C-alpha cells in the first residue's frame, strides 16, 4: 500500500510539474510576442505621459488679464507748487487808485481809474498752496495683464521634482527595443559595455508638444527685467529627485565629492538660518501666514502716526514661532546650479529647452 501511495504521489508530481512548465512556457511565449506591444502601447505612454506633463507644467506660463472696476475714496492733502497760465473767461472790471502826472497840468493824486481786463486775456500765475481732498470718490477702470512663467515661481521646484521621478524611466523606456532585431542589437551593446538607456533621443528633445493657447502675445513688457528689490532670493535648495543611482546619471554635479541632494539642502537651510531669513519664506509656510494675516495667529507689525507726527510700532501678537530677520544681515544667494531655479531672462522667442538634461558620458 505504501508503495502504491508513493507511486501515486510521484506520478502526480510529474504530471503537475509538466502542466506548470507547459503553462510557464505558454506565458513566456505570449509575453515574448506581446512584450514590445506592452512596452509601446502601455508602459511607455503611461510613464512618458506623466513625465511630459510635468515638463509641460514647468514650462507653462500664466497669461491672464484681470479687469479692475472699482472706486477709491481719497482723504488727503495735495501740496500744489507750480506756475501756470490761466485764461480769463469773462471781462474783469478793476477800480484802482493811482497818481497820474499830466504834462502841463500837474499831478493828480489818488485819482480813481476804471479798467477792464478783457475776456480771453492770458495771465501767468504761480501757486503754492495745500489742496485738501475730502471723501473724493475716484473711479478706477484698469485691465491688469499678468504674464507669469511658472518656472520663475516656487512651483518650479515641485514640477522639477516630479519630472526627476519619472525622467529616468521615461527616457529608459524610450530607448528600449521595439522589436526582436533591436533587442539583439541591445544585447550586443550590453555585452560590449556600450549600452546606455539614458542617452538622448527624440523624446528628450521635445517631450511636451506645446499648448493649446499662446502666452505673452502682444505683451509689451516681456523684456522688462524684474526689479531687483522684488526679485526672490535663491536659497540653494534643489529638488530631491527620484531613484538615486539613476538620478546620478541625470544630475552628476549634485553627487560630486560624495554629496547628495539631501546634504545640499541641509547646507542651504543652514546658510539661510545664518542669514536670519525666516523659514516660512522658503518652506511653503508663507501661504498659511497670508491666509491668516487678518484673522489667525500671524499679526504683522503695525506703524501708527499720532496728531503730533510721532510714529509708534506695535503688534497685538508677535510670538509666531519665527525669529524676526536681522535687518543688517546679507541674504544668502545660492550658486547657479543646472537644476534648482536659476534666474531666467524672458525673451520673446520660444525656448527649445524642455527641461531635460542629457546624461554625460555617452
TORKOL-4160 file (C-alpha; in steps of 0.2 Angstrom, whole numbers, padded with zeros to 4 digits, m for minus):
362
<pt num="1" X="0000" Y="0000" Z="0000"/>
<pt num="2" X="0014" Y="0012" Z="0004"/>
<pt num="3" X="0022" Y="0008" Z="m0012"/>
<pt num="4" X="0006" Y="0012" Z="m0021"/>
<pt num="5" X="0004" Y="0028" Z="m0012"/>
<pt num="6" X="0022" Y="0033" Z="m0016"/>
<pt num="7" X="0019" Y="0029" Z="m0034"/>
<pt num="8" X="0003" Y="0039" Z="m0035"/>
<pt num="9" X="0012" Y="0055" Z="m0027"/>
<pt num="10" X="0027" Y="0053" Z="m0039"/>
<pt num="11" X="0015" Y="0052" Z="m0054"/>
<pt num="12" X="0005" Y="0067" Z="m0048"/>
<pt num="13" X="0021" Y="0077" Z="m0045"/>
<pt num="14" X="0027" Y="0073" Z="m0063"/>
<pt num="15" X="0011" Y="0077" Z="m0071"/>
<pt num="16" X="0009" Y="0093" Z="m0060"/>
<pt num="17" X="0027" Y="0099" Z="m0064"/>
<pt num="18" X="0023" Y="0095" Z="m0083"/>
<pt num="19" X="0007" Y="0106" Z="m0083"/>
<pt num="20" X="0016" Y="0120" Z="m0073"/>
<pt num="21" X="0030" Y="0120" Z="m0086"/>
<pt num="22" X="0018" Y="0120" Z="m0100"/>
<pt num="23" X="0009" Y="0135" Z="m0093"/>
<pt num="24" X="0025" Y="0144" Z="m0090"/>
<pt num="25" X="0031" Y="0141" Z="m0107"/>
<pt num="26" X="0015" Y="0147" Z="m0114"/>
<pt num="27" X="0016" Y="0163" Z="m0103"/>
<pt num="28" X="0034" Y="0166" Z="m0109"/>
<pt num="29" X="0029" Y="0164" Z="m0127"/>
<pt num="30" X="0014" Y="0176" Z="m0125"/>
<pt num="31" X="0025" Y="0188" Z="m0116"/>
<pt num="32" X="0039" Y="0187" Z="m0129"/>
<pt num="33" X="0026" Y="0190" Z="m0143"/>
<pt num="34" X="0017" Y="0204" Z="m0134"/>
<pt num="35" X="0032" Y="0212" Z="m0124"/>
<pt num="36" X="0036" Y="0225" Z="m0137"/>
<pt num="37" X="0017" Y="0229" Z="m0139"/>
<pt num="38" X="0015" Y="0231" Z="m0120"/>
<pt num="39" X="0031" Y="0242" Z="m0120"/>
<pt num="40" X="0025" Y="0253" Z="m0134"/>
<pt num="41" X="0006" Y="0254" Z="m0130"/>
<pt num="42" X="0005" Y="0253" Z="m0111"/>
<pt num="43" X="0021" Y="0256" Z="m0101"/>
<pt num="44" X="0029" Y="0269" Z="m0112"/>
<pt num="45" X="0014" Y="0280" Z="m0115"/>
<pt num="46" X="0010" Y="0279" Z="m0096"/>
<pt num="47" X="0027" Y="0284" Z="m0089"/>
<pt num="48" X="0031" Y="0296" Z="m0103"/>
<pt num="49" X="0014" Y="0304" Z="m0102"/>
<pt num="50" X="0017" Y="0308" Z="m0084"/>
<pt num="51" X="0034" Y="0314" Z="m0086"/>
<pt num="52" X="0030" Y="0325" Z="m0101"/>
<pt num="53" X="0015" Y="0333" Z="m0091"/>
<pt num="54" X="0027" Y="0338" Z="m0078"/>
<pt num="55" X="0039" Y="0345" Z="m0091"/>
<pt num="56" X="0024" Y="0355" Z="m0098"/>
<pt num="57" X="0019" Y="0361" Z="m0081"/>
<pt num="58" X="0036" Y="0368" Z="m0078"/>
<pt num="59" X="0037" Y="0377" Z="m0095"/>
<pt num="60" X="0019" Y="0384" Z="m0093"/>
<pt num="61" X="0016" Y="0402" Z="m0092"/>
<pt num="62" X="0000" Y="0410" Z="m0084"/>
<pt num="63" X="m0006" Y="0424" Z="m0096"/>
<pt num="64" X="m0022" Y="0432" Z="m0089"/>
<pt num="65" X="m0030" Y="0449" Z="m0089"/>
<pt num="66" X="m0038" Y="0454" Z="m0073"/>
<pt num="67" X="m0052" Y="0468" Z="m0075"/>
<pt num="68" X="m0052" Y="0480" Z="m0061"/>
<pt num="69" X="m0068" Y="0490" Z="m0059"/>
<pt num="70" X="m0069" Y="0499" Z="m0043"/>
<pt num="71" X="m0068" Y="0516" Z="m0034"/>
<pt num="72" X="m0057" Y="0523" Z="m0021"/>
<pt num="73" X="m0060" Y="0536" Z="m0008"/>
<pt num="74" X="m0047" Y="0549" Z="m0006"/>
<pt num="75" X="m0044" Y="0559" Z="0010"/>
<pt num="76" X="m0028" Y="0568" Z="0009"/>
<pt num="77" X="m0019" Y="0585" Z="0006"/>
<pt num="78" X="m0010" Y="0588" Z="m0010"/>
<pt num="79" X="0004" Y="0601" Z="m0010"/>
<pt num="80" X="0002" Y="0612" Z="m0025"/>
<pt num="81" X="0018" Y="0622" Z="m0030"/>
<pt num="82" X="0018" Y="0626" Z="m0048"/>
<pt num="83" X="0017" Y="0640" Z="m0061"/>
<pt num="84" X="0005" Y="0641" Z="m0075"/>
<pt num="85" X="m0005" Y="0652" Z="m0086"/>
<pt num="86" X="m0024" Y="0655" Z="m0084"/>
<pt num="87" X="m0036" Y="0662" Z="m0097"/>
<pt num="88" X="m0050" Y="0674" Z="m0092"/>
<pt num="89" X="m0067" Y="0668" Z="m0097"/>
<pt num="90" X="m0075" Y="0684" Z="m0094"/>
<pt num="91" X="m0072" Y="0703" Z="m0093"/>
<pt num="92" X="m0065" Y="0708" Z="m0076"/>
<pt num="93" X="m0068" Y="0726" Z="m0071"/>
<pt num="94" X="m0055" Y="0734" Z="m0060"/>
<pt num="95" X="m0056" Y="0750" Z="m0050"/>
<pt num="96" X="m0039" Y="0757" Z="m0043"/>
<pt num="97" X="m0032" Y="0772" Z="m0036"/>
<pt num="98" X="m0017" Y="0780" Z="m0045"/>
<pt num="99" X="m0005" Y="0795" Z="m0045"/>
<pt num="100" X="m0006" Y="0802" Z="m0063"/>
<pt num="101" X="0006" Y="0815" Z="m0070"/>
<pt num="102" X="m0001" Y="0826" Z="m0084"/>
<pt num="103" X="0011" Y="0837" Z="m0093"/>
<pt num="104" X="0006" Y="0855" Z="m0092"/>
<pt num="105" X="m0007" Y="0851" Z="m0079"/>
<pt num="106" X="0002" Y="0844" Z="m0064"/>
<pt num="107" X="0000" Y="0829" Z="m0053"/>
<pt num="108" X="m0017" Y="0821" Z="m0049"/>
<pt num="109" X="m0015" Y="0812" Z="m0033"/>
<pt num="110" X="m0027" Y="0797" Z="m0028"/>
<pt num="111" X="m0035" Y="0798" Z="m0044"/>
<pt num="112" X="m0048" Y="0784" Z="m0047"/>
<pt num="113" X="m0045" Y="0774" Z="m0063"/>
<pt num="114" X="m0058" Y="0761" Z="m0070"/>
<pt num="115" X="m0051" Y="0747" Z="m0080"/>
<pt num="116" X="m0057" Y="0731" Z="m0088"/>
<pt num="117" X="m0047" Y="0715" Z="m0091"/>
<pt num="118" X="m0054" Y="0708" Z="m0107"/>
<pt num="119" X="m0061" Y="0690" Z="m0109"/>
<pt num="120" X="m0048" Y="0678" Z="m0116"/>
<pt num="121" X="m0033" Y="0688" Z="m0108"/>
<pt num="122" X="m0019" Y="0675" Z="m0103"/>
<pt num="123" X="m0012" Y="0678" Z="m0085"/>
<pt num="124" X="0004" Y="0670" Z="m0079"/>
<pt num="125" X="0002" Y="0665" Z="m0061"/>
<pt num="126" X="0012" Y="0654" Z="m0048"/>
<pt num="127" X="0003" Y="0643" Z="m0035"/>
<pt num="128" X="0010" Y="0637" Z="m0018"/>
<pt num="129" X="m0004" Y="0630" Z="m0008"/>
<pt num="130" X="m0011" Y="0614" Z="0000"/>
<pt num="131" X="m0026" Y="0607" Z="m0008"/>
<pt num="132" X="m0037" Y="0597" Z="0004"/>
<pt num="133" X="m0046" Y="0582" Z="m0003"/>
<pt num="134" X="m0060" Y="0575" Z="0007"/>
<pt num="135" X="m0071" Y="0560" Z="0003"/>
<pt num="136" X="m0067" Y="0561" Z="m0016"/>
<pt num="137" X="m0073" Y="0546" Z="m0025"/>
<pt num="138" X="m0061" Y="0542" Z="m0039"/>
<pt num="139" X="m0067" Y="0528" Z="m0051"/>
<pt num="140" X="m0054" Y="0515" Z="m0056"/>
<pt num="141" X="m0055" Y="0506" Z="m0073"/>
<pt num="142" X="m0040" Y="0496" Z="m0077"/>
<pt num="143" X="m0036" Y="0480" Z="m0086"/>
<pt num="144" X="m0021" Y="0472" Z="m0077"/>
<pt num="145" X="m0012" Y="0459" Z="m0088"/>
<pt num="146" X="m0001" Y="0446" Z="m0079"/>
<pt num="147" X="0011" Y="0435" Z="m0088"/>
<pt num="148" X="0019" Y="0424" Z="m0075"/>
<pt num="149" X="0031" Y="0409" Z="m0080"/>
<pt num="150" X="0029" Y="0395" Z="m0068"/>
<pt num="151" X="0047" Y="0391" Z="m0068"/>
<pt num="152" X="0050" Y="0408" Z="m0060"/>
<pt num="153" X="0040" Y="0404" Z="m0045"/>
<pt num="154" X="0041" Y="0390" Z="m0031"/>
<pt num="155" X="0030" Y="0379" Z="m0042"/>
<pt num="156" X="0046" Y="0376" Z="m0052"/>
<pt num="157" X="0053" Y="0365" Z="m0038"/>
<pt num="158" X="0038" Y="0355" Z="m0037"/>
<pt num="159" X="0037" Y="0352" Z="m0056"/>
<pt num="160" X="0056" Y="0348" Z="m0057"/>
<pt num="161" X="0055" Y="0335" Z="m0043"/>
<pt num="162" X="0040" Y="0326" Z="m0051"/>
<pt num="163" X="0050" Y="0327" Z="m0068"/>
<pt num="164" X="0065" Y="0319" Z="m0060"/>
<pt num="165" X="0055" Y="0305" Z="m0053"/>
<pt num="166" X="0049" Y="0299" Z="m0070"/>
<pt num="167" X="0063" Y="0305" Z="m0081"/>
<pt num="168" X="0075" Y="0290" Z="m0080"/>
<pt num="169" X="0060" Y="0278" Z="m0083"/>
<pt num="170" X="0053" Y="0288" Z="m0097"/>
<pt num="171" X="0070" Y="0290" Z="m0106"/>
<pt num="172" X="0074" Y="0272" Z="m0102"/>
<pt num="173" X="0058" Y="0265" Z="m0109"/>
<pt num="174" X="0060" Y="0276" Z="m0125"/>
<pt num="175" X="0077" Y="0268" Z="m0128"/>
<pt num="176" X="0072" Y="0250" Z="m0125"/>
<pt num="177" X="0070" Y="0240" Z="m0142"/>
<pt num="178" X="0054" Y="0240" Z="m0151"/>
<pt num="179" X="0056" Y="0223" Z="m0160"/>
<pt num="180" X="0067" Y="0207" Z="m0159"/>
<pt num="181" X="0080" Y="0215" Z="m0171"/>
<pt num="182" X="0083" Y="0230" Z="m0159"/>
<pt num="183" X="0083" Y="0218" Z="m0145"/>
<pt num="184" X="0098" Y="0208" Z="m0152"/>
<pt num="185" X="0107" Y="0224" Z="m0155"/>
<pt num="186" X="0104" Y="0230" Z="m0137"/>
<pt num="187" X="0111" Y="0213" Z="m0130"/>
<pt num="188" X="0126" Y="0215" Z="m0141"/>
<pt num="189" X="0129" Y="0233" Z="m0134"/>
<pt num="190" X="0126" Y="0226" Z="m0116"/>
<pt num="191" X="0139" Y="0213" Z="m0118"/>
<pt num="192" X="0151" Y="0225" Z="m0126"/>
<pt num="193" X="0148" Y="0238" Z="m0112"/>
<pt num="194" X="0141" Y="0251" Z="m0124"/>
<pt num="195" X="0123" Y="0251" Z="m0118"/>
<pt num="196" X="0116" Y="0267" Z="m0111"/>
<pt num="197" X="0097" Y="0268" Z="m0109"/>
<pt num="198" X="0098" Y="0286" Z="m0103"/>
<pt num="199" X="0105" Y="0293" Z="m0119"/>
<pt num="200" X="0097" Y="0307" Z="m0128"/>
<pt num="201" X="0083" Y="0303" Z="m0141"/>
<pt num="202" X="0069" Y="0311" Z="m0150"/>
<pt num="203" X="0058" Y="0311" Z="m0134"/>
<pt num="204" X="0071" Y="0320" Z="m0124"/>
<pt num="205" X="0072" Y="0334" Z="m0137"/>
<pt num="206" X="0054" Y="0338" Z="m0136"/>
<pt num="207" X="0044" Y="0329" Z="m0123"/>
<pt num="208" X="0030" Y="0341" Z="m0122"/>
<pt num="209" X="0022" Y="0346" Z="m0139"/>
<pt num="210" X="0016" Y="0363" Z="m0134"/>
<pt num="211" X="0000" Y="0372" Z="m0128"/>
<pt num="212" X="m0017" Y="0375" Z="m0135"/>
<pt num="213" X="m0016" Y="0393" Z="m0132"/>
<pt num="214" X="m0002" Y="0406" Z="m0133"/>
<pt num="215" X="0006" Y="0416" Z="m0119"/>
<pt num="216" X="0013" Y="0433" Z="m0120"/>
<pt num="217" X="0007" Y="0438" Z="m0137"/>
<pt num="218" X="0006" Y="0457" Z="m0138"/>
<pt num="219" X="0013" Y="0459" Z="m0120"/>
<pt num="220" X="0025" Y="0474" Z="m0122"/>
<pt num="221" X="0034" Y="0472" Z="m0105"/>
<pt num="222" X="0041" Y="0454" Z="m0109"/>
<pt num="223" X="0058" Y="0461" Z="m0110"/>
<pt num="224" X="0057" Y="0472" Z="m0094"/>
<pt num="225" X="0068" Y="0463" Z="m0081"/>
<pt num="226" X="0061" Y="0461" Z="m0063"/>
<pt num="227" X="0065" Y="0475" Z="m0051"/>
<pt num="228" X="0080" Y="0469" Z="m0040"/>
<pt num="229" X="0071" Y="0474" Z="m0025"/>
<pt num="230" X="0057" Y="0462" Z="m0029"/>
<pt num="231" X="0067" Y="0448" Z="m0035"/>
<pt num="232" X="0066" Y="0432" Z="m0025"/>
<pt num="233" X="0082" Y="0425" Z="m0017"/>
<pt num="234" X="0090" Y="0409" Z="m0022"/>
<pt num="235" X="0091" Y="0398" Z="m0007"/>
<pt num="236" X="0102" Y="0384" Z="m0014"/>
<pt num="237" X="0089" Y="0370" Z="m0011"/>
<pt num="238" X="0087" Y="0358" Z="m0025"/>
<pt num="239" X="0073" Y="0345" Z="m0029"/>
<pt num="240" X="0077" Y="0329" Z="m0021"/>
<pt num="241" X="0074" Y="0319" Z="m0037"/>
<pt num="242" X="0069" Y="0301" Z="m0039"/>
<pt num="243" X="0079" Y="0285" Z="m0040"/>
<pt num="244" X="0097" Y="0289" Z="m0033"/>
<pt num="245" X="0108" Y="0278" Z="m0045"/>
<pt num="246" X="0098" Y="0284" Z="m0060"/>
<pt num="247" X="0097" Y="0302" Z="m0054"/>
<pt num="248" X="0116" Y="0302" Z="m0053"/>
<pt num="249" X="0117" Y="0300" Z="m0072"/>
<pt num="250" X="0105" Y="0314" Z="m0074"/>
<pt num="251" X="0112" Y="0327" Z="m0062"/>
<pt num="252" X="0130" Y="0321" Z="m0059"/>
<pt num="253" X="0135" Y="0338" Z="m0052"/>
<pt num="254" X="0124" Y="0336" Z="m0037"/>
<pt num="255" X="0133" Y="0320" Z="m0032"/>
<pt num="256" X="0151" Y="0326" Z="m0034"/>
<pt num="257" X="0163" Y="0323" Z="m0019"/>
<pt num="258" X="0151" Y="0311" Z="m0011"/>
<pt num="259" X="0137" Y="0324" Z="m0010"/>
<pt num="260" X="0118" Y="0321" Z="m0011"/>
<pt num="261" X="0103" Y="0332" Z="m0014"/>
<pt num="262" X="0098" Y="0330" Z="0004"/>
<pt num="263" X="0115" Y="0336" Z="0010"/>
<pt num="264" X="0115" Y="0351" Z="m0001"/>
<pt num="265" X="0098" Y="0355" Z="0005"/>
<pt num="266" X="0103" Y="0354" Z="0023"/>
<pt num="267" X="0118" Y="0365" Z="0020"/>
<pt num="268" X="0106" Y="0378" Z="0011"/>
<pt num="269" X="0095" Y="0378" Z="0026"/>
<pt num="270" X="0109" Y="0381" Z="0037"/>
<pt num="271" X="0115" Y="0396" Z="0026"/>
<pt num="272" X="0098" Y="0403" Z="0026"/>
<pt num="273" X="0096" Y="0402" Z="0045"/>
<pt num="274" X="0113" Y="0410" Z="0047"/>
<pt num="275" X="0107" Y="0425" Z="0037"/>
<pt num="276" X="0091" Y="0426" Z="0048"/>
<pt num="277" X="0079" Y="0423" Z="0034"/>
<pt num="278" X="0063" Y="0416" Z="0041"/>
<pt num="279" X="0060" Y="0398" Z="0036"/>
<pt num="280" X="0042" Y="0402" Z="0030"/>
<pt num="281" X="0049" Y="0412" Z="0015"/>
<pt num="282" X="0055" Y="0395" Z="0008"/>
<pt num="283" X="0047" Y="0380" Z="0016"/>
<pt num="284" X="0029" Y="0384" Z="0010"/>
<pt num="285" X="0023" Y="0392" Z="0026"/>
<pt num="286" X="0020" Y="0409" Z="0018"/>
<pt num="287" X="0004" Y="0405" Z="0011"/>
<pt num="288" X="m0003" Y="0400" Z="0028"/>
<pt num="289" X="0003" Y="0416" Z="0035"/>
<pt num="290" X="m0005" Y="0426" Z="0021"/>
<pt num="291" X="m0021" Y="0417" Z="0024"/>
<pt num="292" X="m0022" Y="0421" Z="0042"/>
<pt num="293" X="m0015" Y="0438" Z="0042"/>
<pt num="294" X="m0031" Y="0447" Z="0047"/>
<pt num="295" X="m0039" Y="0433" Z="0057"/>
<pt num="296" X="m0027" Y="0420" Z="0063"/>
<pt num="297" X="m0011" Y="0419" Z="0073"/>
<pt num="298" X="0000" Y="0429" Z="0062"/>
<pt num="299" X="m0001" Y="0448" Z="0066"/>
<pt num="300" X="0012" Y="0459" Z="0057"/>
<pt num="301" X="0019" Y="0474" Z="0065"/>
<pt num="302" X="0009" Y="0490" Z="0063"/>
<pt num="303" X="0015" Y="0508" Z="0062"/>
<pt num="304" X="0004" Y="0522" Z="0068"/>
<pt num="305" X="0006" Y="0541" Z="0067"/>
<pt num="306" X="m0002" Y="0552" Z="0080"/>
<pt num="307" X="m0008" Y="0570" Z="0078"/>
<pt num="308" X="0009" Y="0577" Z="0083"/>
<pt num="309" X="0018" Y="0567" Z="0069"/>
<pt num="310" X="0026" Y="0554" Z="0081"/>
<pt num="311" X="0026" Y="0536" Z="0074"/>
<pt num="312" X="0024" Y="0521" Z="0085"/>
<pt num="313" X="0026" Y="0502" Z="0081"/>
<pt num="314" X="0015" Y="0489" Z="0089"/>
<pt num="315" X="0008" Y="0472" Z="0087"/>
<pt num="316" X="m0006" Y="0463" Z="0096"/>
<pt num="317" X="0004" Y="0446" Z="0094"/>
<pt num="318" X="0022" Y="0444" Z="0090"/>
<pt num="319" X="0025" Y="0426" Z="0095"/>
<pt num="320" X="0023" Y="0415" Z="0080"/>
<pt num="321" X="0037" Y="0404" Z="0082"/>
<pt num="322" X="0048" Y="0413" Z="0070"/>
<pt num="323" X="0063" Y="0424" Z="0073"/>
<pt num="324" X="0062" Y="0441" Z="0065"/>
<pt num="325" X="0076" Y="0443" Z="0052"/>
<pt num="326" X="0091" Y="0454" Z="0056"/>
<pt num="327" X="0090" Y="0470" Z="0045"/>
<pt num="328" X="0109" Y="0471" Z="0044"/>
<pt num="329" X="0111" Y="0453" Z="0038"/>
<pt num="330" X="0116" Y="0450" Z="0020"/>
<pt num="331" X="0105" Y="0437" Z="0012"/>
<pt num="332" X="0112" Y="0422" Z="0005"/>
<pt num="333" X="0112" Y="0419" Z="m0013"/>
<pt num="334" X="0115" Y="0401" Z="m0019"/>
<pt num="335" X="0127" Y="0397" Z="m0033"/>
<pt num="336" X="0120" Y="0394" Z="m0050"/>
<pt num="337" X="0115" Y="0376" Z="m0052"/>
<pt num="338" X="0109" Y="0367" Z="m0068"/>
<pt num="339" X="0094" Y="0362" Z="m0058"/>
<pt num="340" X="0087" Y="0372" Z="m0044"/>
<pt num="341" X="0079" Y="0388" Z="m0050"/>
<pt num="342" X="0092" Y="0398" Z="m0060"/>
<pt num="343" X="0087" Y="0416" Z="m0065"/>
<pt num="344" X="0079" Y="0415" Z="m0082"/>
<pt num="345" X="0079" Y="0431" Z="m0093"/>
<pt num="346" X="0062" Y="0431" Z="m0103"/>
<pt num="347" X="0064" Y="0433" Z="m0122"/>
<pt num="348" X="0051" Y="0434" Z="m0135"/>
<pt num="349" X="0057" Y="0419" Z="m0144"/>
<pt num="350" X="0052" Y="0401" Z="m0139"/>
<pt num="351" X="0065" Y="0391" Z="m0129"/>
<pt num="352" X="0068" Y="0374" Z="m0136"/>
<pt num="353" X="0075" Y="0368" Z="m0119"/>
<pt num="354" X="0061" Y="0357" Z="m0112"/>
<pt num="355" X="0069" Y="0354" Z="m0095"/>
<pt num="356" X="0078" Y="0338" Z="m0099"/>
<pt num="357" X="0097" Y="0337" Z="m0096"/>
<pt num="358" X="0105" Y="0324" Z="m0107"/>
<pt num="359" X="0116" Y="0312" Z="m0097"/>
<pt num="360" X="0135" Y="0315" Z="m0099"/>
<pt num="361" X="0147" Y="0302" Z="m0104"/>
<pt num="362" X="0139" Y="0295" Z="m0120"/>
